[in-house]
Amino acid sequence: MKFTPAKVNFFNFIKLPLAYFGGVRVQSITDKEVIVTIKHRWMNQNPFQSMFWAAQGMAAEMPTGILVMKAIDDSKRKVSMLVTHQEADFFKKATGRISCTGGNEIREAIQKSIATGEGQKIVLTSEGKNKDGVVVSNFNFHWSLKVKS
């Protein structure tokens, strides 16, 4: 499957309606970076009129998951993927658009899993920024990847 923002957003509408209706949208996809936005609005706010941490978490996990799925697709292998741990830090009230980007050490982990037959763990980071480019949150997702035999 070719990973495009339109295809992933449609997938979210069908398979992840909470993220879709919460306002999570994929803006761009490359081999090294995925940018996802979420707009603060009534549906995803907390009682303090800022974005609920779980809404930010959905937007933060998505680019890491897309990068993992894209790398798995490119490898032409069957690979199991699972988030095993997540950490988050919040620095400011999230009231604007939040953009999240992910990393790209995934291909190396998949190749190592192919070579050794063992699962590999990687940590991918998503950073949330408001419309002024100020970092409001930082999420680390620990992914476990293992090539299936």
N, C-alpha and C positions, 0 to 999 in steps of 0.2 A: 504494500500500500504506500502510496506517496503521501507523506505527511505535509499537509497544508493547513493554515489556520482555519479555512472554511470547513475542511473535512473534520478537523478535531472539534471545532465548535458544534458541528452537526452531531458528531458522536456524543458530545456532552449533553446535548439536548435530548438524545435518545437514551443514553446509558447513565448519565450523571445529572439528572434534572435539578438536584439541589444546587450544584455548582452553576449550572446554566441560569436558572432563575434567580440565583444569588448575585449574578452579574459578572461571573468569571468569563473572560474572553481571551483567546489566544490571538496575539497581534502579529508575531513573526516567529519563524522557525528556521534555524540553520543547524549545521552539524555541531556547533559549539555553544549555541545560545538559543533559548526560547524565551520570548517576552510575553507575559500574561498580564492583563490588567483586570482590576475590579474597581468599580466605582462605588463610593460610599452613597448609600441611599437607605430609605426606610427599612427595606427588607433585610439588610445585613448590618443594621446598627445595634449598638448596645444601649442601655438606659442613659448613658452619658453622652449621647449624640456623636459617638465616634464608631468606627467600624469594629464589629465584634471580632475577637481574636480568631475564632474558628473560621470566619469568612476569609480572613487574611491567610490562614493556614491552608484552606482549599486552594487559593490562588498561588500560594508558595509551593505546594507539593506538585501542582500540575506541570510546571516546566521541567522539574526533575524527572517526573514520570514519562513525559513526552521524549526527553533526551534518551532515557533508558530504552523505551519502546523503539525509538528510531535506530539506536545502535544495535538492538537485537534484530530488527528487521534487516539492517544492512549486513549483519553477520551471516544471514541465511541459516542460522541455527535455532534450535528451540532452547530457550533460556527461561528459567523460572526467575521471577523478580518479586521482591517483597520488601516493604519498609519495615525495618526491625527496631528503629528508634528514631525519635524526633526531638529536637531541642529548639526553643525559640527565645529570642530576646526582643523586648519592645522598648523603644526609645522615646517615641512621641505619639501623640494622639493621631490616629489614622483617620483623616477626614476627607482626603481627596482621592485621586486615582493612585493605585498601588501597582507598580511594575515589578515583576519578579524575573530574575534571570538565573540560569543554572550553569553548572560546570560541564567538563567533557573528559573525565578520566575513565569513562565507562567502557570505551572500546578496548582499552588496555586490560581492564578487569575481565572482560569477556574472553579476550585472547588468552589470558592467564588461566581462566577456568577451562577453556578448551584444551590447553596444553597439560594441565595438571589433573583435570577431572574433579577438582575441588571447587567449592563455593568461594566466592570473593565478596568482600565487603568494601563499599566505597561510601564516602560522605559527600553529598552534593549540597551546596548552599544556595539559597534563594534570598535575595535582598529586596525588601519592600521600600519603595520611595514614594513620596508624595509628589504633587504636580510641580513643586519647586526643586525637585531633585534631592530633597533632604531624606536621609535614611530614617524610616520610622520603625522598621522591624527587620530581624534577621532570623532565618530558619535554616537549620541543618537537618537533613534527612539522611539516615543511614540505610543504604540499600544493600540487600543481599542478592547476589547474582550467581546462578549455577547453571551450566550447560547441561541439558538433559541428554541421557544416553539413548 
